[in-house]
Amino acid sequence: MDLASAKALEAKISVRQKDLIFVLFGAGGNLASLKLFLALFQSFKEEKLPANFTILAVDLNPEMTSGSFRGWVRQDLLDKGPESEEMAAFLEHIVYFPFNVLTGNYQSLKDKISGLETERKVSPNRKIIYFLSLLPNLFEPTIQGLGQAGLLADENARLAVEKPFGSSLESAQKLNAIILQYCQESQIYRMDHWLGKETVQNLLNFRFANGIFEHLWSRQFIDYIEITAAETVLVPDGRGYVGALKDMVVNHLFQLICLLLMEPPNSLSADDIRDEKVKLLRVLKADPKFTIRGYYEGYDRTEETYIALKLMVDNYRWQGIPIYVRPWKGAKNKETEISAHFKGVPSTLFTAIPNTLVLRLQPDEAISLTWNVKVPGEPNNRQKSLDFLYNSKGGFEETIPEAYQTLIESMIEGDRTLFVRADEVEAQWAVVMPILNHWETLTINNGHLSESDIVHTYPVGSDGPTAANQILEPNHKWRSL
């Protein structure tokens, strides 16, 4: 281990030795049940949490006690894996506190935290994280309540806010302004759980540690780039679904595009990386004319469940190269992948299919490169693929950590690299505002809408509406799942 790595490890250990209070709002919700407690438990088993930590589980149910809530968490953990010796010890770190974020007195929350610090002998320089696992309409009142009670004024306080961060550029700016009334930017962790995925983080290493690809990573050699995020699930009943553009593109897929296309940062520090992401977002262009939206058959709401976009990057490296993006629900297969389609060679010697580099992010993480080889005993070529699978022979023996575990540990360590900065959030919304504004002002011309304005239907279990082919440039096509 070199000196820099040793110092970094020493700093992480030092941070993790500091006492921690993790205040989880929405502790009885789906995210906490499915992801957060499992992530915290895994970090506990791997001894990546401070020795003296407390999870203050905040939720609405006034009938719930710490004992009954621990029983609920225990059953949740058992549903995901076998019982272990560490489980009982982990559950003892959980304290339940019934509280309504809209009507509750935040002084009572402050008193509860103060009481826990005394009762559990928490160090005065402890770190305290307020994690808002709440519906978006509850962010603003909760932040204001915490701020007005002085809970965010503590220099060791951190605020973690789940996505979606706003629903437009104006609402994102408003939410940022409210937060910054009570917090410094350095205290804020805006969450996009895709940034915690190991394969997403690997995009930086893949790009900037491999000369064979980085030297080819430009308009001179790449013909077009395609990003697919297909989900088999349908829109759940009774949930506040905001549509594929706001739910997937503005958050997850723009983050992939940033890491994929940005210029090399000056260093791997959080702000240097995020500076380059913001620069890329500011030259990323979306046009309503190259947008196709749809919903699966039987869907009875107005928010689109499918969207396909052609994006362009107005800078030297990528000018003229289309970036096609398509997320949707109701697909046949669940798959998230990035495909870089390279320009073909002159066909004077061989008839060859252009090479494609595929970075598969889920469900089976892999990197695949297609190439043309001669068929044995025949004069013609055949395209084969060279594959690297993360969790298989030739891959990694290490288990890929779950995204939320990585993000929570980063928060504890004070590493903000995997979180979104205020100007980054606003730059993301600025890209899609031409589309959102166009949708709001749609008018019928002689009883007909243009093709890009029609909301198309598609069968469940399909690749979406065939109208998405209309935004493709000549000789470009979507990869079949």
Secondary structure, 3 states (H helix, E strand, C coil): CCHHHHHHHHHHHHHHHCCEEEEEECCCCHHHHHHHHHHHHHHHHCCCCCCCEEEEEEECCCCCCHHHHHHHHHHHHHHHCCCCHHHHHHHCCEEEEECCCCCCCHHHHHHHHHHHHHHCCCCCCCEEEEEECCCHHHHHHHHHHHHHCCCCCCCCEEEEECCCCCCCHHHHHHHHHHHHHHCCHHHEEECCHHHHCHHHHHHHHHHHCCHHHHCCCCCCCEEEEEEEEEECCCCCCCCCCCCHHHHHHHHHHHHHHHHHHCCCCCCCCHHHHHHHHHHHHCCEEEEEEEEEEEEECCCCCCCCCEEEEEEEECCCCCCCCCEEEEEEECCCCCEEEEEEEECCCCCCCCCCCCCEEEEEEECCCEEEEEEEEECCCCCCEEEEEEEEECCCCCCCCCCCCCHHHHHHHHHHHCCCCCCECHHHHHHHHHHHHHHHHHHHCCCCECCECCCCCCEEEECCCCCCCHHHHHHCCCCCCCCCC
